[in-house]
Amino acid sequence: MTHADTDTLIRRLIGGDATATASIVAQARTSQEPILLVAAALIDPTATDLLPRATLLAQSTRDRQLVAIAAAHLDGDHDRVDALARDHLVDHPDNFLVAWIAAAPAATPPAFAPHDPKEK
């Protein structure tokens, strides 16, 4: 998967695309991309192996910050998420996943669950 493909998949996830959610979860089994592993960890907080793998694979400051922000979110530390996300977005305003995490209510991974278009 190319960086552009992953970016598109993350954008689709943020938009509530259930097929993107399923694809991210499936690809997380073998992915070497920290952003994809973080997204999968947000989708399924019970998959406790994903953030540690993302941490090991995160080589750039951008990726390490993303992992830290996701970990703080999953820990329910919204104040830390807010502070880390603000700093991160100053340097990386194009990181939609971080903005999405920061906009979510504290410690509510279900906010990341896909929207079922059949539900009204």
Buried (B, 14 or more C-beta within 10 A) or exposed (E): EEEEEBBEBBBBBBEBBBEBBEBBBEBBEEBEBBBBBBBBBBBBBEBEEBBEBBBEBBEEEBBBBBBBBBBBBBEEBBEBBBBBBEEBBEEBEEBBBBBBBBEBEBBEBEBBBBEEEEEE
